[in-house]
Amino acid sequence: MAFAPPEQISLGFSPQDLAHSPYARYFKPEMADLADPIRQAILTGPQAHELMPPLENIADLSQPGYWPVENGFSTAPDGSIRVFVRTPMPDVTPAMWDWWFAWHGSEANRYKLWHPRAHVWVGWDDGRSDLPSYVGRTSNVVEYVGATRLDLTIRFVTPQSIGIHVNRDVDETFICARGGLAGTPMETGWLIHHIRAVPGGSEMRSRFYLGGGHIAPRSPTNLMAQILAPVARRFGRPDIRQASDLLVHCAQEMAHLAAILP
């Protein structure tokens, strides 16, 4: 299915939504201030890429402990950016997030609960609603990252497909996806959210790898995209402002939803 949001889409809940939507009582337009670790990451600015392991090391997320940088951003030698965010989530379980990613993508008003100041619209590419799984499906979204409105595709894949071993004896979940700009023949990056149980709830460790060498054709049979891919990797280099905006966006949406998800 082509990326096709309705002609009339808007940010936030309308007066009619607030009066009649079954989700209105969960819509909280007020958002908490950024947590101190996120503020510190913004003040610190870009960090050495060696402190932020590449996608090839993503399986290490399943190990105990933390990476050298859990909140921050960097530019890699290939021109890609890395954005890492850690979000504490009291009273939240990993299973709640697995449920959320399957549930929220069926209606725009569900998606807006997640980030009331940035999420505009969502729809599944397969046109189906309320399926129990999101893996193997593509979510089409319209959202703001910073002041930029983006039409995006998010194609969910299995953790195993990128080398992550899922230990069924550990209370954790991995949400993994390829992302791209709608209407283009390329996917431009990866997102991985690792949610693991900790005393009192859970914590989410988000990892974004965007641009540069992470750009690849959506379809291996698209000859033109295959030809253009090397050029796209060379010139598709997000800037540091985009990395900072994404760090803030992720920190806001994950903390906000964690507060209402239970």
Secondary structure by P-SEA (a helix, b strand, c coil): cccccccccccccccccccccccccccccccccccaaaaaaaaacccccccccccccccccccccccccccccccccccbbbbbbbbbbccccaaaaaaaaacccccaaaaaaaccccccccccccccccccccccbbbbbbbbcccccccbbbbbbbcccccccccccccbbbbbbcccccccccccbbbbbbbbbccccbbbbbbbbbcccccccccccaaaaaaaaaaaaacccccaaaaaaaaaaaaaaaaaaaaccc
